[in-house]
Amino acid sequence: MSASDLTSLANLKAWLGVPCDAGPSDTLLGRLITSASAMVCDFLGWEILTATYTEVYDGTGAGWMMLRQAPIVSVQSVSFAGRTVTTAADPVAGTPGYLFDGTRLSLVGADFPYRARVVVSYTAGYASAPPAVEQATIELAGEAFRRRDRIGQTSKTLGGQETTAFSVTDMNASIKTMLAPYKALAPV
């Protein structure tokens, strides 16, 4: 299992209806979770779990800017024009510094100089996958697990009486629907 996995082996096994005790497929299921987690993050356009970022922006000439990752958990520092801001602002007391809300970083008592290089170090993301993202990962890994016995098949006829068709899409519509609210709206 990887630190970037969006679900656990126990949750995948529960959804598949596989006994939760150690079994012969655990290594395979773990790889599928890691692979499905990476696929979900690629589809979303961002790493959804908490990570630390140091990014460079062009100053806007305004007192705020949008950061690429969200939700912002904490800001470690903001540097521009030879100045480093490392403290949160207190607008009530008039203390200069920075404030953040979700994806927006604001300066109190200063503006980001227009076209100046702004370096921001911050932590963003979710501590654990939101329920819809976790379920989408479970279903994606589960489909891959079940599909391994019919690789390359699009349909199967049983006794000439019943035909079963298989989806050959990389990600089904219901999984995409679960992930839609978390998809990055702009490239990061």
ABEGO torsion letter per residue (X at the ends): XBAABABBAAAAAAAAGBBABBBAAAAAAAAAAAAAAAAAAAAAGBBABBBBBBBBBBBAGBABBBBABOBBABBABBBBGGBBBABBBBAAAGBBEBBBBGABBBBBGBBBBBGBBBBBBBBBEBABBBAAAAAAAAAAAAAAAAAAAABGBABBBBGGABBBBBBABABBAAAAAAAAAABBABBX
